[in-house]
Amino acid sequence: MIPVRGFEGARVGVLGLGRSGLSTARALRAGGAEALCWDDGAAGREAAEAEGFAIWDPMAQDAFEAVACLVTSPGIPHLYPAPHRAIAAAWAAGVPVDNDIGLFFRSVASGEWDEMEDPPKVVAVTGSNGKSTTAALIAHILTAAGRSVQLAGNIGRGVLDIDPPEDGGVVVLELSSYQTDLARSLTPDVAVFTNLSPDHLDRHGGPGGYFAAKRRLFAEGGPDRAIIGVDEPEGRYLANQLAEGPGDLRVIRVASGKVSGPGWDLVTRKGWLSEMRKARQVASIDLRGVAGLPGAHNHQNAACAYGACRALGLAPKEIEAAFQSFEGLPHRSQRVAEINGVSYVNDSKATNVDAAVKALGAFQRIRWICGGLEKEGGMAALAPAAGEVVKAYVIGREAAAFALHLGAVPLEICGDMATAVARAAAESEPGDTVLLAPAAASFDQYDSFEHRGQDFMEQVNKLATPD
């Protein structure tokens, strides 16, 4: 656990008592603060009370009297579409609002670090797509190289649940826009921006607010080294803002095509990753045979992870060797089975259009299972990206409406996962890939994208082991 510093003897409100909220309350108590807990659901309040925490109603009269800070969970809106009433009350009382990420950065660097030969480093990864794979891949590479690593944030453990890092240790954080938007302290040593595509627009008041939330990781903390995906205008803007000049090696640009200039660039093209310094190639890796990183989108993830590990002093050969043993993450281009010459791939994490488009580009002769709760940002890119799709099998409560976005793609309205998998399997031929890449959120039919992906895998397993 990372004890929270700076609130010794103070009262701190904790809003939202899920995984991060209870972890925050424990870390506050470990640091000498009194955690005052609230959740709108009775179950959350009961869980906190069972651990001996005081239950506190932030909407009571004078609730924020003598409260030093309000710490809110990432899922609770703090600005758009409207601030939670407890957050609005904290603002009115002049009480600072923070989250567990902000508390982590203000607390993790202890005085003991000054006595260490190799003080720990924090690597933070954000972006729209690929950040989980990139963060996990960084942790995998560092572990393979013998470094002490902890993976936390939006993946793995809660940030305040990890152990205090040891001499030479690395903490790798995956951070969502919800987390970077509100954190009052953001000071990673290495920061990674994978890419940007429309997502969570309701929570950020539109695409500008969404990008601004991601940008805070770089603008607020000033990392020693930044790895920036520059395929989109926002990435190019961010790289330009951070660099002092064309040859500034503190910024490593990641691109899927040719880049020019005297800086430090990582280029992925036709399955190869090339490291460029001052317009000269200094290393290259063939990614085409890396089973855990299929497709151009995963090659970009590999380049971002490569850049972070190079910034931490690893050699290209160490990184290349670790790529080969990376098995990938569940629900992200996850190969589930091969049955009668047909591959089944679970990319349930493709919850937006851009992620689905990238998944479609990674395979050939696709039987595509898609559909779900549409997100803001438009669906126009789906049909043009479906060139390898033999047929689409549309699921979701609004499957018919979703199907209208697919243009001339042959399709069948299936409604539920069991029907979609059965129909795709029945019509597949050897060499086909049945791909779950929904291009939509899961909440119309499932609790989470993990639940949706698990359902897909269960239906595939029934094909492999029929009654």
N, C-alpha and C positions, 0 to 999 in steps of 0.2 A: 504494500500500500504506500502511496505517496501522501504523507500528512500535509494538509493544506496549511500554508504559512501566511502570516499577516493578519490573522483574525483571532489570535490568542485572547481568551476571555471575552470575546464578542459574541453577539447573537447574529446568526446568519439564517435567512429564510431559504428553504429548499422547495421549489415548485416542481411537481411531477416526481413520482416515486417508482418509476420503472427501474431498469438496470442501472442507468447512469445516475438517477436521482438518489437511490439508496447508497450507491457507491460514494457519491458526493457527501452524503450525510455522515457516512463512516469516516471518510477522510477528514472532514471538518472536525469531528469529535477527536480523531487521533492527533490533530494539530492544536487541540486546546480550545476550540470554539464550541458554542452551543448551537446545535442544528435544530431549527424550528421547521417542521415538515408539514407539507400539504399536498394532497392530490385530490382532484375532483372526483375520483372514484373511491368508494369505500374500501375496496380490496387493497389499494395502495396505502391508504392510511393505516389499515390494520397491520399490514406487513411492517411498516415503520414503527408502529406502536409496540409490536412484538419484539423489536430490537431495542426497545427502551428509549426511542426518540419522542420528543414532545410534539404533539399535534397542534398546529397553529393555523388559525383561519386568517388568511391575508386580507379578507374583505371585512373583518371586524373593525369597529371604530378604534382608531389609534393603533392598528395592528403593526405599523412600521415604526412605532416609537422605539428608539434604542436599537433598531435593527441596522447592522452595518452594511449588509449587501443582500440581494436576492439572487439566488442561483437557480436558473431554469433549465429544464430538460430540452433537448434540441427539437423534439416534436411539437412543442407548444409555440404557436405563433406569437412573435413579439412585435411585429409591425404590420405585415400584410397577411391575409386580407383584413385583419383587425387584430390589435394587440389583446392578449388575454387580459382579463379585467384585473388580475393580481399584478401583472406587469405595469399596466396603466396606473394602478394605485401606488406602486413603488416609484414610478416617475413623478407622480404628483407629490410624493413625500420627499423627493430628492434623494432616494436610496439607489445606489448603483445596481445595475442588473448585469449579471455575468453568466457564464456557463462553466461546465467542468473542464473544457479545454483551456479557458482563460485561467482557471485555478491551477491547472496542471503546469502551465508555462511559468506562472509566478512562483511555483512551489518546488519544481523538480530540481533546479540547480541549487544544491545545498553547499554550505561552506566546505564540506568535505571534498568537493570537486577540486578545490584549489590545491589540495595535497596529492591529487592523483597524477601519475605520470602521463596518462592519456585520458583526459577528461571525457566523459560520455558525450555522444552526439545525438541530436534529434533530427530525424528525417520526416518531413510532412508531405503527404501526397494529396492533391485535390484535382478536380476536373469533372467533366460530365460523365464520361465513360472510361472504363479501364482502370480506375483508381484502385479498386480492390485487388485486381490481378497485379498491378504494378507494385503496390505496397507488399503484397504477399511474396512476389518475386524478389524484391529487394531483400526482404527478411530471409528468404531461402538462400540467396547468393551469399549473404553475409554469414549465415550459419554454416554453409558449406566451406567457407573460407576460415572457419574457426573463430569467428567473432561472437561475442555474447549479444544476443538480439532479443528484443521483446516487441511483439506486434500488437497494436492497440488502436483505440479510437472507434471508427465506424466498422472495424473488423477486429476479430480477436477479443481481447479483454478491454474493459473500460479503462480510460487513461489513468484514473486515480487508483485502480486496482493493481497496477503493475508493481513490481518490486523496485526499490531505488536502484537505478542502473549502477553497475560496477565499473571499475577502471577499464577503459577501452570499450565499454558497452555502447550499444546503439538502440535507440527507441525509434521504431518505424510507426508512424501514425497515418491512417487513412482518415481524411477529414472531409465531411460533406459541407455543402454551402450553408446548411442550417448551423453547423458548428463554427465555421469561420466567420459567419456574419456577425455574431454577437460577442465572441471572445474578446475580452479587454486586453489580453496579452497574447501575442503570437510571435514567438521568437525561435523558429527552427534554425538549425545550422545549415540544412539543405532543404530546399522546397521544390516540389515538382508540380507542374501544371500539365496534365495530359492533353486535354482538348476541351472544346466548348460546343454544346448543342443545346437547343431549348429544353428546359426541364424545370420543374418546381416554380413555374412562373407566377403562380398564384401566391406563393410564399414570399416572393421578392418584388412584387409589383411590376413584373415584366422582365425582358431580357437584360436591360441595363442594370437593374438591381441584382439580377442573378450573377452577372459577371462581376459586379462590384463586390459581392460577397466573396467570390473566389479570389479576387485581386487583393483583398485585405491580407491574405496570408503572406504576400510579398511586400505590400506597401507598408504594413504596420511593423513588421519585424525586421526587415532588411536581412534576409538570409545571406550567409557567406557565399553560397553557391545556389543558383537557380537553374533548374532544367525545365525548359519551356517548349511545349508543342506549338509549332508555328504554322500549322496547316490552315488555321482559321485566322481571320483578321484580329480577333481579340488576343490570340497568342502572339501575333506579330507586334501588336501594340504593347503588350506587357513586356516582351523581350526588349523592345526599343526603350521603354520607360526605365528599365532596370540597368541597361548597359550605359557606361560612360563614353563609349566609343566603339567603332567597328571591331576592334581587337580585344574587347574586354572579356577575359576568360572566366569571369565570375558567372557569365550567362552561357549556358549550353543549349543551343537550339536543336530541336528534334523535328525533322521534316520527312515527309514521304516522297519527296522529289528533290531535285537539285537545289542547293543553296550556294550562295557565293559570299565572299568576304574573308577577312583574315581571322575570324573568331574560331570558336570551338563548336563544331556542328556534328550531329549524328543523323545520318540519312538512312532510311529504309526504302529499298527499291528492289522489286522482283525477288523478294525473299532474302535479300542480303542486308546486313547492318554494317555501315561504314562509319568509322570515326575519322573526322576531318579536323586538322589543326592548321590554321593559316593556309587553307585551300589545298592542303596535301593530306592524302590518306595515311593514317598511322596505324590503323587496325581494321580488320573486317571479320565478320562472322556469318556463316551460312545458316540461316534460321529455318530453311525449308524442311529439314528433317527433325525439327524439335517438336515432338508429339504434343507436348503440353502447351504449345503456343501456336495454334493453327491460324492462318489468315493474316491479312495485312494489318488489321486492327491490333492483333496480338503482337505483331512485329513492332508496332509503335509502342506498345506497353513494354516490350523487351528493351527498346531503345531508351525509354525513360528510366527504367530500372538500371540499365547499363550506365547511363549518365550519373545517376545518384551514387552508384558503387564506385565509379571512377573518381567522383568527387571525394569519396571517403578513402581513396588511396589503393583500391584493388586494381590488379593488373587485368588486361583483356583476357588472357588465357584462363585466369581464375573464374571470371564471369562466364566465359564460354562453356567451361566444364559444368558449371552449376546450371546453366540453361538446360542441359541435356537431362538432368534428373528432376526437373520441375514438372509436376503432374497436373498443374492447373488447379482451378478452384471449382467447387460444386456450382452448378447452374450457370456457368460461364464457358460456353463452347465445350461442355463436358461430354465426352464420348461415353455413352451409356452401354451400348451393345452393338454387335454386328450379327444380324440374323438373316440367314439365306442370302448373304451377299449385300444386304441393305444395312447402312450405318444409321444409328439413332443418336442424335446430338441434342443435349439439353442446354439451351441458352435462355433460360427463363429470366435471367437478369437483364435481358434486352428489353427494358421497360419503356424505352422511348424510340422514336423513329431512327435517330442516328445510330444507335446501338444495333438495331435490327438490320439496317442497311449494311453495316460493317459485317455482321454475321452472315448475311446473304452473299457477301463477296468472298467468303472463305471456303465455299463449297460449290460443287457442281451437281447438276441433276437433282434439284431440291424438291422434296415434298414438304411444303412449308405450313406449319401449324402456327397461326397468328390470331390476334384479336384480344380484346379485354377492354379495360376502362381507358378511353382515349385521354391523352394529356393535351394541354395547350401547346401551341407551337406549330401546328400544321402537320398534315400527313402527305403532302404532295410528293415527297421524295420516295415514297414506298414503291409505287408502280414502276418508275424508271429503273429501280435497283433490282427488279425481280426477273432479270433476264435469264437466270439459271433455274428459275422456278418452273417445274413441270406442272404443278398444281398447288393451290392453297387450300387449306382446310381451316375454316374460320370458327373460332370459339368465342365465348363471351355472351353476356346477356343481350348485348346490342350487336350481335354478329352480323346481321343484315346491313346495319348502318356502317359498320366497319368495312364490310366487303365493298362498299361503294368507292373506297379509296384505292382499290387495287386495279382499276382500269380494266384492261383486256386480259389480265391474268386468269387462266382457268381456275375455277374455285368451286368449293362446296361448303354450304352452311352446315356446320356440324353441331354447334352450340356448346357441347361439353368435351372434355379431354378424352374420355373413353371412346366416344364416337370418332373423334378426329384421329386418334392413334390407330384404331381398328380400320378405318377407311384408308388411311395412308399406307398401312401395312398391306392391306388387300390389293392395292393398286401398284405397289412398288415393284421395281425390277432390280436385279443385281446391279450394283454400281450406284443406285440412288442413295440419297441421304434424307432421312426424315428429320427435319430441323424444327425444334420449338424455339422461335424467336418472336415473341408476341407483339413487339412494337407498341406495347400498352401496359398500363398498370394492371395489377392482379385483383384489385379489391372488389370488383364486381362479383367474383366467384370464390376468391381465396383470401386467407388472412395475410398472405405475403407472397413475394415471388418465389421464396423457398418452398412454400406449400404447393404452389403451382408446379414447380419443377419436380418436386417429389411425386406428385400425382402422375406427371408424364413418365417418370422412371418406373413407377409401379405398373402403369399400363404396358410399358415396353417389356417389363419382366414377365407379365402375364403372357405375352407373345412367346417369350423364350421358354416358359414352363407352363404350357397349357394344361388344363385339368384333364 
